[in-house]
Amino acid sequence: MWGSSFVELLRRTRPDGSLPWSVPSAPPGSLAASGGGRMPESLSVWHGTTVLAIRTREGVVMAGDRQASEGYQVADRGIHKIFSVDRSSAVAIAGAAGPAIEMARLFRVEIEHYEKLEGIALSLVGKANKLGQMVREHLPLALQGLVVVPLYAGFDERTGIGRIFKYDAVGGRYEEDEYHANGSGGLFARNVLKMLYRPDLAEEDGIRTALRALYEAADEDLGTGGPDFVRGIFPTVHSLTAKGVVEVESERVARIFREIAESLKRKGDA
């Protein structure tokens, strides 16, 4: 009756016809209905900051810091910004944390719903296009300042390589052949990736490069959280290969961060 889209089903069955991140029941002609205006300055909004993806020989490495900011304050030191979508792909979120997390979770359900009804798996590009449609649905809130900018990546079983897709605030989808980073620390992370990236990176080197990029981004950007050895909180890293989506153990991430810190200290002492 409503096709294979769970998002469309949700929209039609909600009393106000809105999606979870949409402006609810906005009167016709109002600022909210048209997407104009801004959210009140007093409104407390959490923002997720830096996430990145690097293409490796085996697939893709995705990483993200754990800090959420609220203006110039730390809102949370331990949120998760990377969500597995299926066995071969994951989405990382940056921007307004609440609607971004809601979108990532609903995206996973959307893919499951489609594949159960249609009986076939969507291609990786098809999933990337689906996510672009969802970002486009979020445009009214994006125009009010609640921007959500996801980063999607996965192992393409049809081509046998890892692929990375980035988006703009209006749902435009663009593919990156090497790496990309989003969020407030994205520029600093991309500068590191630009210097360290090689086309033939092995997975282990990709993980180290991702963590070095996050380390430098946290050093330069107020919103990005670095390794917290006191609390035992470290950025999350996921490996996306033909074997599936696997989260790298926290102990391994901590060990690599210690090696990075010691290496930089030796260079500073030299």
C-alpha positions, -999 to +999 in steps of 0.1 A: +000+000+000+028+024+009+056+008-010+089-004+005+099+028+023+097+028+060+102+065+061+071+070+039+051+046+061+061+065+092+052+098+077+017+086+066+009+070+100+020+098+123-009+121+133+009+152+120+025+136+090+060+145+102+092+125+106+109+123+140+133+152+131+107+173+113+091+205+125+058+192+140+024+206+131+037+239+118+009+263+107+008+271+070+028+302+062+047+302+095+085+304+098+088+268+108+066+256+079+086+275+054+120+266+069+128+303+076+139+319+108+163+306+134+160+286+165+159+307+198+193+315+212+183+301+245+175+267+230+200+241+243+213+220+213+240+194+215+264+191+186+285+161+175+318+171+162+345+153+142+341+121+122+361+108+094+366+079+069+397+066+051+398+041+023+422+012+028+433-019+008+407-040+027+378-015+027+372+016+049+382+028+083+357+051+101+365+070+133+348+096+155+355+114+187+332+109+217+325+145+227+293+164+223+294+202+227+268+227+238+281+261+228+314+265+245+306+237+271+311+200+270+277+184+270+288+148+270+321+131+269+310+096+258+284+097+229+287+074+199+288+089+165+292+058+143+263+035+137+264+002+117+237+002+090+240-035+079+268-060+078+289-041+053+283-003+059+281+023+086+270+060+090+288+086+111+270+117+122+281+154+127+260+184+134+229+187+157+233+155+177+196+147+185+182+147+150+214+132+136+213+102+159+175+098+151+183+099+114+211+074+116+189+049+135+159+054+112+182+050+082+191+015+095+154+006+098+147+020+064+173-003+048+160-033+067+124-025+059+131-021+021+151-054+019+125-074+038+096-062+016+115-063-018+135-095-010+167-081-025+196-061-010+201-025-021+234-017-036+258+005-016+250+034-040+213+028-035+217+030+003+238+062-001+210+077-022+184+067+004+204+086+030+206+116+007+167+116+006+166+116+043+190+145+046+168+164+021+137+158+043+156+175+072+160+207+052+134+228+071+153+223+103+187+228+086+175+262+075+169+270+111+204+261+122+199+224+131+222+211+103+228+173+101+258+162+079+263+125+078+292+105+064+284+071+049+308+044+040+309+007+033+325-023+016+309-026-019+305-063-024+297-058-061+330-041-068+351-055-040+363-021-027+355+003+001+336+035-008+330+068+010+300+091+005+297+126+019+266+149+019+258+186+020+230+201+041+204+198+013+210+161+006+235+163-022+256+131-024+292+131-034+317+102-035+353+105-021+379+082-035+404+085-006+392+101+026+369+127+042+362+143+076+332+162+088+324+184+118+340+213+136+374+196+136+370+183+101+394+208+085+422+200+109+416+162+105+416+166+067+449+184+068+465+154+086+449+129+063+462+149+033+497+145+046+496+109+058+472+092+033+486+067+008+464+048-017+478+015-006+472+019+032+467-014+051+440-015+077+464-011+106+480+019+090+445+033+083+435+030+119+467+048+130+462+075+105+426+080+116+436+083+152+464+107+145+440+129+126+415+129+155+444+136+179+455+167+160+419+178+155+413+176+192+444+197+198+432+225+176+394+224+179+375+232+211+345+209+202+365+178+194+373+154+222+407+136+223+418+105+242+408+108+279+433+085+297+419+095+331+383+085+324+392+058+299+372+074+271+386+071+236+374+078+201+356+050+184+370+033+153+352+009+129+367-013+102+344-020+072+357-049+051+344-080+033+343-096+068+317-070+079+316-040+102+339-045+132+345-020+160+382-018+170+387-027+207+391+003+231+423-012+245+438-012+211+428+024+204+442+035+238+475+017+230+478+035+196+471+069+212+498+063+238+523+055+210+512+087+192+517+108+223+551+093+230+562+098+194+552+135+195+569+139+229+602+125+215+600+148+186+594+178+209+624+168+231+647+164+201 
